[in-house]
């Protein structure tokens, strides 16, 4: 399993557009990818579950990938976070 923590710098947090882009990106990998904020966790492939976390500016999230292509999945998703969130 691979994981990283990221503090959201986007003014709005994780809203519909980036959540949709994240779900699409996560679906491209065989690995299971999850995002967690505090006690709550959601599959990154499930748009509404990600939105339900209510991630705001300044929140820290943990993203985990587990599976055959976890290295590639975590690298791509971390890059997305750094460029967009």
Secondary structure as the mmCIF struct_conf table of DSSP 4:
data_model
#
loop_
_struct_conf.conf_type_id
_struct_conf.id
_struct_conf.beg_label_comp_id
_struct_conf.beg_label_asym_id
_struct_conf.beg_label_seq_id
_struct_conf.end_label_comp_id
_struct_conf.end_label_asym_id
_struct_conf.end_label_seq_id
STRN STRN1 UNK A 2 UNK A 7
BEND BEND1 UNK A 10 UNK A 12
BEND BEND2 UNK A 14 UNK A 14
HELX_RH_AL_P HELX_RH_AL_P1 UNK A 16 UNK A 27
TURN_TY1_P TURN_TY1_P1 UNK A 28 UNK A 28
BEND BEND3 UNK A 29 UNK A 31
STRN STRN2 UNK A 32 UNK A 37
TURN_TY1_P TURN_TY1_P2 UNK A 38 UNK A 39
STRN STRN3 UNK A 40 UNK A 43
TURN_TY1_P TURN_TY1_P3 UNK A 44 UNK A 45
HELX_RH_AL_P HELX_RH_AL_P2 UNK A 47 UNK A 52
TURN_TY1_P TURN_TY1_P4 UNK A 53 UNK A 53
TURN_TY1_P TURN_TY1_P5 UNK A 57 UNK A 58
STRN STRN4 UNK A 60 UNK A 66
BEND BEND4 UNK A 67 UNK A 67
TURN_TY1_P TURN_TY1_P6 UNK A 68 UNK A 69
HELX_RH_AL_P HELX_RH_AL_P3 UNK A 70 UNK A 84
#
